[in-house]
Amino acid sequence: MMDAYLVGGAVRDECLGLPVKERDYVVVGATPNEMIAHGFKPVGADFPVFLHPESKAEYALARTERKTAPGYRGFVFHTDPAVTLEEDLKRRDLTINAMARRANGSLVDPYGGQADIERRLLRHVSTAFVEDPVRILRVARFAARFVHLGFTVAPETQALMQQMVADGEVNALVPERVWSELSKGLLEPSPQEFFSVLKACGALAVLFPEIERLYGVPQPANYHPEIDCGIHTLMVLEQAALLTTDPVIRFAALVHDLGKGTTPTNILPRHHGHEARSVELINALCDRYKAPREYRELAVVTARWHSHVHKVRELKPSTLLDALEGADAFRRPDRFEQFLIVCEADARGREGLEREPYLQAQMMRDALKKANSVDAASIANESSSGASIKERLRQARIEALSQPAIKQTD
C-alpha cells in the first residue's frame, strides 16, 4: 500500500514553531510506474522524485544509499517498495531533519529528533554521517541558522566531524558544492557561526586556509580591543549580518582583511600593505570556488579601499577622489552603497565598539555628491581630447572636494 509522509525541514520547522517555506514528501510502498499512474510527473535525475499533479510539491520514493567512493558523489541509491520510512529517515544528516508526519498529523520520530529540538542539539542520525563530507558544511549552516535559538553541535557529532577532517574526507569536496553551501550559510541569521563550526572541527583550515590563517595574528589594541584578526573577522561578519541580508555584502565583510594573515612578523601588530595582499588572496579564493563576479568585485573594492573610508577625515581632496574613483562610485552608486555598509560593519566589528555611529559613511556620500556637482558635460564640450577631458574633470572634482562643507542654519 502506498503511503506519503511529510518529511524533513517542514516537520522540523513545525516543531520549532517556525513558518514552513516548502513541503517535501516521502512515498513508501510505491514504484515509479505507480506514481506516474497516479498523475505524478517524474523530475528526479539521480533518484525517483515526482511532482504532485496539483500542488507541485516534491514526492520522493523512499530510498537507501550506499557509499562507493570518496566525496559526496560516491553514492549508489536504492529505491524499492520494500524500503521502510525508518530506513529512508536513517540516511539523513541530523536527527532534527529525520522526522516525518503522517497524513493524520501524528509524528514519526525514530531517531529522537523532537528530543534534540527540546535540548537544542544538532546531532547526527547514524555513523553513516561520515560517508558524506557535505554534511559538515550542512551542520555548520544549520548552526548559523539556529544558534540564536540556542542550538549547539552535539559533542559526539563534533568528534565525528573532526575525525572526517582527519581522514581527508573534506579534501574530496568539489568547489561548486563548497560555494553552494557557503553562499547559503551567508544567508543565515548568524553567518559567523558557519565559520566558527568549521574552525572547531578543523575544516576551516582545509577549505578556507586564508581565514584560518588570521587567527592568532595580532592587531594594535588601541584600534582593535579584540586584538586577534580572526576574532575581528567574524565580528565584522556578525555586524554585516545585522546591517543587511545581502550575501554579497556579507562575503566582502568576511574576506576584507585576508591580507593580515600574511603580514610579515617583523612589522606586527601593524599591517602595512595588507590591502593589496587581501586583493590577491580574495582573487585566489574566488578562483578556487568559482565565485560569481559580483561577489569578487565588491570584495576586491572593499579590501583595496576600506581603510581610506575609515580615514576620510584625514584625506587630501586628491586622495579622497582616488578612493571614490577606485570604488567606482561615479558609475556604480548602488555598489558604492554596498561598499559603505561593509566599511560600517568593519568599524563596528571591534570589541566594545559594536554600537558606535559610523559618520564616515555619510562623509563619503557627501563627498560623492560634491564631486558629482561638477558639470562634466561643459568640460567635455570645452575640451579638445579625451585625455584633456579626463584631466580637467579630475581637477574640477578635486576643487569641488576642497570646498568646505556648508553648515546648516536654523
C-alpha positions as CSV (number, residue, x, y, z in Angstrom):
1,M,0.0,0.0,0.0
2,M,1.3,3.4,-1.0
3,D,1.7,5.9,1.9
4,A,3.0,9.5,1.8
5,Y,4.7,11.3,4.7
6,L,5.7,14.9,5.2
7,V,9.4,14.9,5.9
8,G,12.5,17.0,6.6
9,G,12.6,20.7,7.1
10,A,8.8,21.2,7.2
11,V,8.4,18.8,10.1
12,R,11.4,20.3,11.9
13,D,10.2,23.9,11.5
14,E,6.7,23.0,12.6
15,C,8.2,21.5,15.8
16,L,10.2,24.7,16.3
17,G,7.1,26.9,15.7
18,L,8.7,28.4,12.6
19,P,6.9,29.2,9.3
20,V,7.2,26.4,6.8
21,K,8.5,27.5,3.5
22,E,8.2,24.3,1.5
23,R,6.8,20.9,2.0
24,D,8.5,17.7,0.8
25,Y,7.1,14.2,1.0
26,V,8.4,10.6,1.0
27,V,6.4,7.8,-0.5
28,V,6.6,4.3,0.9
29,G,5.4,1.2,-0.9
30,A,5.2,2.5,-4.5
31,T,7.0,2.1,-7.8
32,P,7.8,4.8,-10.3
33,N,5.1,3.4,-12.6
34,E,2.5,3.6,-9.9
35,M,3.4,7.2,-9.2
36,I,3.1,8.1,-12.9
37,A,-0.2,6.2,-13.0
38,H,-1.5,8.5,-10.2
39,G,-0.6,11.5,-12.2
40,F,2.7,12.4,-10.7
41,K,5.3,13.9,-13.0
42,P,8.9,12.5,-12.7
43,V,11.7,15.1,-12.3
44,G,14.5,13.4,-10.4
45,A,17.7,12.7,-12.3
46,D,19.7,10.7,-9.7
47,F,16.7,9.0,-7.9
48,P,12.9,9.0,-8.4
49,V,11.4,12.3,-7.4
50,F,7.9,13.4,-8.6
51,L,5.8,16.5,-8.6
52,H,2.3,16.3,-7.3
53,P,-0.2,16.8,-10.2
54,E,-2.0,19.7,-8.3
55,S,0.2,21.1,-5.5
56,K,3.5,20.6,-7.4
57,A,5.1,19.6,-4.1
58,E,8.0,17.1,-4.4
59,Y,7.3,13.4,-3.6
60,A,10.4,11.2,-3.4
61,L,10.3,7.4,-3.3
62,A,11.7,6.0,0.0
63,R,15.4,5.1,-0.6
64,T,18.6,3.9,1.0
65,E,22.1,4.8,-0.1
66,R,25.4,3.0,-0.1
67,K,28.9,4.6,-0.1
68,T,31.0,3.5,-3.1
69,A,33.7,6.2,-3.4
70,P,35.2,9.2,-1.6
71,G,33.4,12.5,-1.6
72,Y,29.8,13.4,-1.7
73,R,29.2,12.0,-5.2
74,G,30.3,8.5,-4.3
75,F,26.9,7.0,-3.5
76,V,24.5,4.5,-5.0
77,F,20.8,5.0,-4.3
78,H,18.4,2.1,-4.0
79,T,14.6,2.5,-4.2
80,D,12.1,-0.3,-3.7
81,P,8.6,-0.6,-2.4
82,A,10.0,-2.6,0.5
83,V,12.2,0.3,1.7
84,T,10.7,1.5,5.0
85,L,10.2,5.0,6.2
86,E,12.6,4.4,9.1
87,E,15.3,3.3,6.6
88,D,14.8,6.4,4.5
89,L,15.0,8.7,7.5
90,K,18.1,6.9,8.8
91,R,20.2,8.2,5.8
92,R,19.5,11.8,6.7
93,D,22.1,14.0,8.3
94,L,20.7,15.3,11.6
95,T,18.0,13.9,13.9
96,I,16.0,17.2,13.7
97,N,15.8,16.6,9.9
98,A,14.9,12.9,10.3
99,M,11.3,13.2,11.4
100,A,8.1,12.6,9.4
101,R,4.4,13.3,9.8
102,R,1.6,11.0,8.8
103,A,-1.4,12.2,6.9
104,N,-3.4,12.2,10.2
105,G,-0.8,14.6,11.7
106,S,0.9,12.2,14.1
107,L,4.7,12.4,14.3
108,V,7.2,9.6,13.3
109,D,10.4,10.2,15.1
110,P,12.6,7.0,15.3
111,Y,15.9,8.8,16.0
112,G,15.0,11.3,18.7
113,G,14.7,14.5,16.6
114,Q,12.0,16.0,18.8
115,A,14.1,15.4,22.0
116,D,17.1,17.1,20.3
117,I,14.9,20.1,19.4
118,E,14.0,20.4,23.0
119,R,17.7,20.0,24.0
120,R,18.7,22.4,21.2
121,L,21.2,19.9,19.8
122,L,22.4,19.3,16.2
123,R,23.2,15.6,16.4
124,H,23.9,13.1,13.6
125,V,21.4,10.3,12.9
126,S,23.9,7.5,12.5
127,T,27.5,6.8,11.8
128,A,26.7,6.9,8.1
129,F,27.1,10.6,8.6
130,V,30.8,10.2,7.9
131,E,30.2,9.0,4.4
132,D,29.3,12.4,3.1
133,P,31.6,15.4,3.8
134,V,28.9,17.9,2.6
135,R,27.2,17.1,5.9
136,I,30.0,19.0,7.8
137,L,29.0,22.1,5.8
138,R,25.3,21.4,6.4
139,V,25.9,21.2,10.1
140,A,27.7,24.5,10.0
141,R,24.9,26.0,8.0
142,F,22.2,24.8,10.5
143,A,24.3,26.1,13.3
144,A,24.3,29.5,11.6
145,R,20.5,29.2,11.2
146,F,19.6,28.1,14.7
147,V,22.4,29.3,17.1
148,H,20.2,32.3,18.1
149,L,17.7,29.7,19.3
150,G,20.3,28.1,21.5
151,F,21.3,25.2,19.3
152,T,24.8,23.8,19.5
153,V,26.6,20.9,17.9
154,A,26.4,17.7,19.9
155,P,29.8,16.6,21.3
156,E,29.6,13.2,19.5
157,T,28.8,14.9,16.2
158,Q,31.7,17.3,16.8
159,A,34.0,14.4,17.3
160,L,32.7,12.7,14.2
161,M,33.3,15.8,12.1
162,Q,36.9,16.1,13.5
163,Q,37.5,12.6,12.5
164,M,36.2,13.1,9.0
165,V,38.6,16.1,8.6
166,A,41.5,14.0,9.9
167,D,40.6,11.2,7.4
168,G,40.7,13.6,4.5
169,E,37.1,13.4,3.5
170,V,36.8,17.2,3.3
171,N,39.5,17.3,0.7
172,A,37.2,15.4,-1.7
173,L,34.6,18.2,-1.8
174,V,34.3,19.8,-5.2
175,P,34.5,23.7,-5.4
176,E,30.9,24.1,-6.7
177,R,29.5,22.3,-3.7
178,V,31.6,24.2,-1.2
179,W,30.5,27.5,-2.7
180,S,26.8,26.4,-2.7
181,E,26.9,25.7,1.0
182,L,29.0,28.8,1.7
183,S,26.6,31.1,-0.2
184,K,23.6,29.5,1.7
185,G,25.5,29.9,5.0
186,L,26.0,33.6,4.3
187,L,22.2,34.0,4.1
188,E,21.6,32.5,7.5
189,P,20.8,34.8,10.5
190,S,24.2,34.2,12.1
191,P,26.6,33.5,9.3
192,Q,29.7,33.9,11.6
193,E,28.6,30.7,13.3
194,F,29.1,28.8,10.0
195,F,32.8,29.6,10.1
196,S,33.1,29.0,13.9
197,V,31.8,25.5,13.5
198,L,34.2,24.8,10.6
199,K,37.1,26.0,12.7
200,A,36.1,23.9,15.6
201,C,36.2,20.7,13.6
202,G,39.3,21.6,11.6
203,A,37.5,22.0,8.2
204,L,38.2,25.8,8.1
205,A,42.0,25.2,7.7
206,V,41.3,22.8,4.8
207,L,38.6,24.8,2.9
208,F,39.4,28.4,3.8
209,P,43.0,28.5,4.9
210,E,43.1,32.2,4.2
211,I,40.6,32.7,7.0
212,E,42.2,30.2,9.4
213,R,45.5,32.0,9.0
214,L,44.0,35.1,10.5
215,Y,43.6,33.5,14.0
216,G,46.4,34.3,16.4
217,V,47.6,37.3,14.3
218,P,47.6,40.4,16.5
219,Q,46.4,44.0,15.7
220,P,47.1,47.2,17.6
221,A,44.9,47.1,20.7
222,N,44.2,50.8,20.6
223,Y,42.3,50.3,17.3
224,H,41.2,46.7,17.9
225,P,40.5,45.8,21.5
226,E,39.8,42.2,20.4
227,I,43.4,42.1,19.0
228,D,43.1,38.8,17.2
229,C,42.5,39.2,13.4
230,G,40.4,36.0,13.2
231,I,38.1,37.1,16.0
232,H,37.8,40.5,14.3
233,T,36.8,39.0,11.0
234,L,33.9,37.1,12.5
235,M,32.8,40.1,14.5
236,V,32.7,42.1,11.2
237,L,30.6,39.4,9.6
238,E,28.3,39.4,12.5
239,Q,27.9,43.2,12.2
240,A,27.3,42.9,8.5
241,A,24.5,40.4,9.1
242,L,22.9,42.9,11.5
243,L,23.1,45.6,8.8
244,T,21.9,43.6,5.7
245,T,20.7,40.3,4.4
246,D,22.7,40.8,1.2
247,P,25.1,37.8,0.9
248,V,27.4,39.7,-1.5
249,I,28.0,42.3,1.3
250,R,28.4,39.7,3.9
251,F,31.0,37.9,1.8
252,A,33.0,41.1,1.3
253,A,32.9,41.6,5.1
254,L,34.2,38.1,5.6
255,V,37.3,38.5,3.4
256,H,38.1,42.2,3.6
257,D,41.2,41.7,5.8
258,L,42.6,38.4,4.4
259,G,46.0,40.1,3.8
260,K,46.5,40.5,7.5
261,G,47.2,36.7,7.7
262,T,50.3,37.2,5.6
263,T,51.7,40.3,7.3
264,P,55.5,39.9,7.8
265,T,56.0,39.1,11.5
266,N,58.7,41.8,11.9
267,I,56.1,44.6,11.5
268,L,53.3,43.1,13.6
269,P,51.0,44.2,15.2
270,R,50.7,46.7,12.3
271,H,49.6,45.6,8.9
272,H,51.1,48.0,6.3
273,G,50.1,47.0,2.8
274,H,47.5,44.4,3.9
275,E,45.0,45.9,1.4
276,A,47.0,44.7,-1.7
277,R,47.7,41.4,-0.1
278,S,44.0,41.0,0.6
279,V,43.1,41.6,-3.0
280,E,45.5,38.9,-4.1
281,L,44.1,36.4,-1.7
282,I,40.5,37.2,-2.5
283,N,41.1,36.6,-6.2
284,A,42.7,33.3,-5.4
285,L,39.8,32.2,-3.2
286,C,37.2,33.3,-5.7
287,D,39.1,31.5,-8.5
288,R,39.2,28.3,-6.4
289,Y,35.5,28.3,-5.6
290,K,34.3,29.9,-8.9
291,A,32.6,32.7,-7.0
292,P,30.1,34.8,-9.0
293,R,31.5,38.1,-10.4
294,E,29.5,40.4,-8.1
295,Y,31.0,38.7,-5.0
296,R,34.5,39.1,-6.2
297,E,34.1,42.7,-7.4
298,L,32.7,44.0,-4.2
299,A,35.2,42.1,-2.1
300,V,38.1,43.4,-4.1
301,V,36.9,47.0,-3.9
302,T,36.3,46.7,-0.2
303,A,39.7,45.2,0.5
304,R,41.5,47.8,-1.5
305,W,39.7,51.0,-0.3
306,H,38.0,50.4,3.1
307,S,41.0,51.9,5.0
308,H,40.5,55.2,3.1
309,V,36.9,55.4,4.2
310,H,37.9,54.9,7.9
311,K,40.4,57.8,7.5
312,V,38.2,60.0,5.3
313,R,38.7,63.0,7.7
314,E,42.5,62.9,7.1
315,L,42.4,62.5,3.3
316,K,43.6,65.2,0.9
317,P,41.0,66.0,-1.8
318,S,43.0,64.3,-4.4
319,T,43.3,61.1,-2.3
320,L,39.6,61.3,-1.5
321,L,38.9,61.4,-5.2
322,D,41.2,58.4,-5.7
323,A,39.0,56.5,-3.3
324,L,35.8,57.5,-5.0
325,E,37.2,56.5,-8.4
326,G,38.7,53.3,-7.0
327,A,35.4,52.3,-5.5
328,D,33.8,53.1,-8.9
329,A,31.3,55.4,-7.0
330,F,30.5,57.6,-10.0
331,R,29.5,54.7,-12.3
332,R,28.1,52.3,-9.8
333,P,26.5,54.3,-6.9
334,D,24.4,51.2,-5.8
335,R,27.6,49.1,-5.3
336,F,29.2,52.1,-3.6
337,E,26.4,51.9,-1.0
338,Q,27.2,48.2,-0.6
339,F,30.8,49.1,-0.1
340,L,30.0,51.6,2.6
341,I,27.9,49.0,4.5
342,V,30.9,46.7,4.7
343,C,33.0,49.6,5.9
344,E,30.5,50.3,8.7
345,A,30.5,46.6,9.6
346,D,34.3,46.7,9.8
347,A,34.3,49.7,12.1
348,R,31.7,48.1,14.4
349,G,33.3,44.7,14.3
350,R,35.5,45.6,17.3
351,E,35.1,44.7,20.9
352,G,33.2,47.3,22.7
353,L,32.6,49.4,19.6
354,E,29.6,47.5,18.1
355,R,27.1,50.4,18.6
356,E,29.4,53.3,17.7
357,P,28.0,55.6,14.9
358,Y,29.9,55.4,11.7
359,L,29.9,59.0,10.4
360,Q,32.5,58.3,7.7
361,A,29.9,56.6,5.5
362,Q,27.9,59.8,5.3
363,M,31.0,61.8,4.7
364,M,31.8,59.7,1.7
365,R,28.3,60.1,0.4
366,D,28.6,63.9,0.8
367,A,32.0,63.8,-1.0
368,L,30.4,61.9,-3.9
369,K,27.7,64.4,-4.1
370,K,30.2,67.3,-4.2
371,A,32.2,65.6,-6.9
372,N,29.1,64.9,-8.9
373,S,28.2,68.6,-8.8
374,V,30.9,69.3,-11.4
375,D,29.4,69.9,-14.8
376,A,31.1,67.1,-16.8
377,A,29.1,68.0,-20.0
378,S,30.5,71.5,-20.1
379,I,34.0,70.3,-19.5
380,A,33.6,67.8,-22.4
381,N,32.4,70.5,-24.7
382,E,35.3,72.8,-23.9
383,S,38.0,70.1,-24.2
384,S,39.7,69.0,-27.4
385,S,40.7,65.4,-26.5
386,G,39.7,62.6,-24.3
387,A,42.9,62.9,-22.2
388,S,42.1,66.6,-21.7
389,I,38.5,65.9,-20.6
390,K,39.7,63.4,-18.1
391,E,42.3,65.6,-16.5
392,R,40.1,68.7,-16.4
393,L,37.3,66.7,-14.9
394,R,39.6,65.4,-12.3
395,Q,40.9,68.8,-11.4
396,A,37.3,70.2,-11.2
397,R,36.3,67.4,-8.9
398,I,39.3,68.0,-6.6
399,E,38.4,71.6,-6.4
400,A,34.9,70.8,-5.5
401,L,36.1,68.4,-2.8
402,S,38.3,71.2,-1.5
403,Q,35.4,73.4,-0.7
404,P,34.3,73.4,3.0
405,A,31.0,71.8,3.9
406,I,28.1,74.2,4.1
407,K,26.8,74.4,7.7
408,Q,23.0,74.2,8.1
409,T,21.4,77.0,10.0
410,D,18.0,77.1,11.7
